[in-house]
Amino acid sequence: MKRQIFLRSLLGAFVGCFIGVVIIICISLAIGGASVIWEVERWSLLRQTLTHFLLCSVVCLPIAWAMGWMADQPGWYLFGFVAMYAAIWLINYLQIRRRVQEINERLKQV
């Protein structure tokens, strides 16, 4: 009995680690691959943001659903996902805007 528990636990640990690594790779590919969207200069900031958001959602939300992270209350999970995305986007936007202002000030001095 103890041996069977040990073997199942060991197998479960390996399977759990494998699933975790696969999820991390999928998310990394989506977010890392989606970063190319920000380099398309002919697109507006709104189009870049919506495209990036949709791509990340298509990858992250099915994973969250499959893992049972939003089993009981998917609305709250979606709200949290959108809120975190918006907060991170806003922080990045403000940092970039500040950098642009600093560059413009330096250019005025030249």
Sequence and secondary structure as in RCSB ss.txt:
>XXXX:A:sequence
MKRQIFLRSLLGAFVGCFIGVVIIICISLAIGGASVIWEVERWSLLRQTLTHFLLCSVVCLPIAWAMGWMADQPG
WYLFGFVAMYAAIWLINYLQIRRRVQEINERLKQV
>XXXX:A:secstr
 HHHHHHHHHHHHHHHHHHHHHHHHHHHHHHHHHGGGGG TTS HHHHHHHHHHHHHHHHHHHHHHHTTTSS HH
HHHHHHHHHHHHHHHHHHHHHHHHHHHHHHHHHH 
